[in-house]
């Protein structure tokens, strides 16, 4: 009897998986999938040495090992093999798969992959909020979503480039937020679900009106934390430095990347307006930060 296949739309790709993945958007399969996810038993546990992880990435394949989780092997850009450790938490395996593993797959498929959340600001354009974990990317994206904008990616933003356009590809319709944000804005409980039993954050469903087509990049916002709020336009050179810093392979693999990746980063930095967006640790200023972004994006349209 053939194994069941769960079909999903993930970053514009039709994905078929042997097992369900909570984060991904279900899809009625049409034709051959772009990516197969195969789940297998682990024959032997890899050696981790002094680390809890091990990565081996080349230009067209990758192996990512996480202690207590398992091994994710990407033998080509159309296949992910998932080998879970005995006793591994299946929800955590799903989260690694939908996050870091899929980010590496997108990188191998030639996309520029930022550690960023993204929001559509109209039917044709989107912006990305880029920064370290805890910098406020998801919170800012959620605040704009609650103002009527569509959040199209959380934590992993993939940019596709061709001779005419630089586009953000929508990911999947879930966004991690703090429960207090949902309570403050009266979000219905049926639009929220737990991320994991050990985590405080919850998922906000973005399924209603989630865009399926790529959107042109309007601006990049690099987030940091300081005593005062600020928003400042930066030069192409500064944007280039920040882009290399927050994209794969530098972000995850500690590698500078290929000459093609470097050229893509240079083109983005030289074409797309970029800003540093500084927040404080005072949560009462979150709405003011969102105001600053909206005012900057639409000040020329008033």
C-alpha positions as CSV (number, residue, x, y, z in Angstrom):
1,X,0.0,0.0,0.0
2,X,1.6,3.4,-1.0
3,X,2.4,5.9,1.7
4,X,0.0,8.8,2.0
5,X,1.0,12.1,0.5
6,X,0.2,15.5,2.0
7,X,0.4,18.3,-0.6
8,X,1.4,21.9,0.3
9,X,2.2,25.2,-1.2
10,X,5.4,26.5,0.3
11,X,7.3,29.5,-1.1
12,X,5.6,29.0,-4.5
13,X,6.6,25.3,-4.6
14,X,4.3,22.4,-4.7
15,X,5.5,20.1,-1.9
16,X,4.6,16.5,-1.3
17,X,5.3,15.0,2.2
18,X,4.8,11.5,3.6
19,X,3.7,13.1,6.9
20,X,1.7,16.3,7.7
21,X,3.6,19.5,8.6
22,X,1.5,21.9,10.7
23,X,3.2,25.1,9.4
24,X,2.7,24.4,5.7
25,X,-0.4,25.6,3.6
26,X,-2.4,22.6,2.3
27,X,-2.8,22.4,-1.5
28,X,-4.8,20.4,-3.9
29,X,-2.1,18.6,-5.8
30,X,-1.7,19.4,-9.5
31,X,0.8,17.5,-11.6
32,X,4.2,16.5,-10.3
33,X,5.5,18.1,-7.1
34,X,8.5,20.4,-7.1
35,X,9.8,19.0,-3.8
36,X,9.3,15.6,-2.2
37,X,9.8,15.2,1.6
38,X,10.5,11.6,2.5
39,X,10.5,10.4,6.2
40,X,12.7,7.5,7.0
41,X,14.0,5.6,10.1
42,X,17.5,6.5,11.3
43,X,19.9,3.6,10.8
44,X,22.7,5.0,13.0
45,X,23.2,8.2,15.0
46,X,25.7,10.7,13.5
47,X,28.8,11.8,15.4
48,X,28.3,15.4,16.7
49,X,31.6,15.9,18.4
50,X,31.5,18.9,20.7
51,X,28.5,20.5,19.0
52,X,24.8,19.7,19.0
53,X,24.6,20.1,15.3
54,X,26.6,19.5,12.1
55,X,26.2,20.9,8.7
56,X,27.6,19.8,5.3
57,X,26.6,22.0,2.5
58,X,27.8,22.2,-1.1
59,X,26.5,24.1,-4.1
60,X,23.7,21.6,-4.9
61,X,23.2,19.4,-1.8
62,X,23.2,19.5,2.0
63,X,23.1,17.4,5.2
64,X,21.9,19.1,8.4
65,X,22.2,17.1,11.7
66,X,20.6,18.2,14.9
67,X,21.2,16.3,18.2
68,X,18.0,15.0,19.6
69,X,16.1,15.8,16.4
70,X,17.6,13.9,13.5
71,X,19.2,14.2,10.1
72,X,17.9,16.2,7.1
73,X,19.5,15.2,3.9
74,X,18.9,17.3,0.7
75,X,20.5,15.2,-2.1
76,X,19.2,17.5,-4.8
77,X,17.0,20.6,-5.0
78,X,13.8,18.5,-5.3
79,X,14.2,16.1,-2.3
80,X,14.4,16.3,1.5
81,X,15.0,13.1,3.4
82,X,14.1,13.3,7.0
83,X,15.6,10.7,9.4
84,X,14.4,11.3,13.0
85,X,16.2,10.1,16.1
86,X,14.5,7.6,18.3
87,X,12.3,9.4,20.7
88,X,12.6,12.8,18.9
89,X,9.7,15.2,19.4
90,X,7.8,15.1,16.1
91,X,6.6,18.8,16.4
92,X,10.2,19.9,16.9
93,X,11.2,17.9,13.8
94,X,8.5,19.7,11.8
95,X,9.7,23.1,13.1
96,X,13.3,22.4,12.0
97,X,12.0,21.2,8.6
98,X,9.8,24.2,8.0
99,X,12.5,26.7,9.2
100,X,16.2,26.1,8.8
101,X,16.0,23.1,6.6
102,X,13.6,24.6,4.1
103,X,15.7,27.8,4.2
104,X,18.7,25.8,3.0
105,X,16.7,24.2,0.3
106,X,15.6,27.6,-1.0
107,X,19.2,28.7,-0.9
108,X,20.3,25.7,-3.0
109,X,17.5,26.5,-5.5
110,X,19.2,29.9,-6.1
111,X,17.1,32.2,-4.0
112,X,18.5,34.9,-1.7
113,X,17.3,33.8,1.8
114,X,17.1,36.4,4.6
115,X,16.5,35.9,8.3
116,X,13.5,38.1,8.1
117,X,9.7,38.5,8.2
118,X,7.9,40.1,5.3
119,X,4.7,42.1,4.8
120,X,2.7,43.0,1.7
121,X,2.0,46.7,1.7
122,X,-0.2,46.6,-1.4
123,X,-1.2,44.1,-4.2
124,X,2.2,44.4,-5.9
125,X,4.9,45.3,-3.3
126,X,6.2,44.0,0.0
127,X,8.8,44.9,2.6
128,X,11.1,42.8,4.8
129,X,12.1,43.2,8.5
130,X,15.5,41.7,9.0
131,X,17.4,41.1,12.2
132,X,18.6,38.8,15.0
133,X,16.2,36.5,16.9
134,X,14.3,38.6,19.4
135,X,14.8,41.8,17.4
136,X,11.1,42.2,17.0
137,X,10.6,41.0,13.4
138,X,7.5,38.9,14.0
139,X,5.9,41.5,16.4
140,X,6.3,44.3,13.8
141,X,4.9,42.1,11.1
142,X,2.0,41.2,13.3
143,X,1.3,44.8,14.1
144,X,1.1,45.7,10.4
145,X,-1.0,42.6,9.7
146,X,-3.5,43.8,12.4
147,X,-3.6,47.2,10.5
148,X,-4.8,45.4,7.3
149,X,-1.5,44.5,5.7
150,X,-0.8,40.9,4.8
151,X,2.1,39.1,6.4
152,X,3.7,36.8,3.8
153,X,6.7,35.3,5.6
154,X,7.9,34.8,9.2
155,X,11.6,34.3,10.0
156,X,12.6,33.1,6.5
157,X,12.2,35.5,3.6
158,X,13.1,34.2,0.1
159,X,13.9,36.7,-2.7
160,X,13.8,35.7,-6.3
161,X,15.7,37.7,-8.9
162,X,15.6,38.0,-12.6
163,X,16.6,40.6,-15.2
164,X,13.5,42.6,-14.6
165,X,12.4,42.3,-10.9
166,X,13.5,41.6,-7.4
167,X,10.6,39.8,-5.7
168,X,9.7,38.3,-2.3
169,X,8.0,34.9,-2.6
170,X,5.2,34.4,0.0
171,X,6.1,31.5,2.4
172,X,3.2,30.0,4.4
173,X,0.4,31.6,6.4
174,X,1.5,31.3,10.0
175,X,3.2,34.0,12.2
176,X,4.6,33.5,15.7
177,X,3.5,36.1,18.2
178,X,3.4,36.7,21.9
179,X,0.0,35.8,23.5
180,X,-0.2,39.3,25.1
181,X,-0.3,40.8,21.6
182,X,-3.2,38.6,20.6
183,X,-5.0,39.5,23.8
184,X,-4.4,43.2,23.4
185,X,-5.8,43.2,19.9
186,X,-8.7,40.8,20.6
187,X,-7.6,38.2,18.1
188,X,-10.1,35.3,18.2
189,X,-8.8,32.1,19.7
190,X,-9.7,30.1,16.6
191,X,-7.0,32.1,14.8
192,X,-4.3,31.1,17.3
193,X,-2.7,27.8,18.0
194,X,0.3,26.7,20.2
195,X,3.7,26.7,18.5
196,X,5.0,24.0,20.9
197,X,4.2,22.8,24.4
198,X,7.4,24.2,25.8
199,X,7.1,27.7,24.2
200,X,5.2,30.8,25.1
201,X,4.6,32.0,21.6
202,X,1.5,31.1,19.6
203,X,0.8,30.9,15.8
204,X,-1.5,33.5,14.3
205,X,-3.3,32.2,11.2
206,X,-2.8,34.3,8.1
207,X,-4.8,32.1,5.8
208,X,-7.5,34.7,4.9
209,X,-6.3,36.6,1.8
210,X,-2.8,35.1,1.9
211,X,-1.2,36.2,-1.4
212,X,0.2,33.5,-3.7
213,X,2.1,35.5,-6.2
214,X,5.6,37.1,-5.7
215,X,5.7,40.8,-4.8
216,X,8.3,43.3,-5.7
217,X,10.6,44.4,-2.9
218,X,9.7,48.0,-1.8
219,X,12.2,48.3,1.0
220,X,14.4,46.5,3.5
221,X,14.4,47.3,7.2
222,X,17.3,46.1,9.4
223,X,16.2,45.9,13.0
224,X,18.2,46.5,16.2
225,X,17.7,47.6,19.8
226,X,18.8,50.8,21.5
227,X,17.6,53.3,24.1
228,X,15.7,55.4,21.5
229,X,13.4,54.7,18.6
230,X,14.8,55.7,15.2
231,X,14.4,55.1,11.5
232,X,17.3,56.0,9.2
233,X,18.0,55.4,5.5
234,X,21.3,53.7,4.9
235,X,23.7,53.7,2.0
236,X,24.0,50.9,-0.6
237,X,27.4,49.9,0.9
238,X,25.8,49.6,4.4
239,X,22.9,47.6,2.9
240,X,25.4,45.3,1.2
241,X,27.2,44.6,4.5
242,X,23.9,43.9,6.3
243,X,22.5,41.8,3.5
244,X,25.5,39.5,3.5
245,X,25.3,39.3,7.3
246,X,21.7,38.3,7.4
247,X,21.4,35.9,4.4
248,X,22.4,32.3,3.9
249,X,25.0,31.1,3.7
250,X,26.7,33.7,6.1
251,X,23.8,33.7,8.6
252,X,23.7,29.9,9.2
253,X,26.7,28.3,7.6
254,X,29.4,30.9,8.4
255,X,30.4,30.9,4.8
256,X,30.7,33.9,2.4
257,X,28.9,32.2,-0.4
258,X,29.5,31.9,-4.1
259,X,30.2,34.7,-6.5
260,X,26.6,34.5,-7.8
261,X,25.3,35.0,-4.2
262,X,27.6,38.0,-3.8
263,X,26.4,39.5,-7.0
264,X,22.8,39.0,-6.0
265,X,23.4,40.7,-2.6
266,X,25.1,43.6,-4.4
267,X,22.2,44.0,-6.8
268,X,19.7,44.0,-4.0
269,X,21.7,46.5,-2.0
270,X,22.1,48.8,-4.9
271,X,18.5,48.7,-6.0
272,X,16.2,48.4,-3.0
273,X,15.9,51.2,-0.5
274,X,17.2,50.1,2.9
275,X,16.9,51.4,6.5
276,X,18.0,50.8,10.0
277,X,15.0,50.6,12.3
278,X,15.8,50.8,16.0
279,X,13.4,49.8,18.7
280,X,13.6,50.0,22.5
281,X,12.9,47.2,25.1
282,X,9.7,49.1,26.1
283,X,6.8,47.2,24.6
284,X,4.6,50.2,24.9
285,X,6.5,51.7,22.0
286,X,5.6,48.9,19.6
287,X,2.7,50.8,17.9
288,X,4.9,53.9,17.5
289,X,7.5,51.8,15.7
290,X,4.8,50.5,13.3
291,X,3.7,54.1,12.8
292,X,7.2,55.1,11.8
293,X,7.3,52.3,9.1
294,X,3.9,53.1,7.7
295,X,4.6,56.9,7.6
296,X,7.9,56.3,5.8
297,X,6.4,54.0,3.2
298,X,3.4,56.2,2.4
299,X,4.7,59.7,3.1
300,X,5.1,60.4,-0.7
301,X,1.6,59.2,-1.5
302,X,-0.3,61.7,0.8
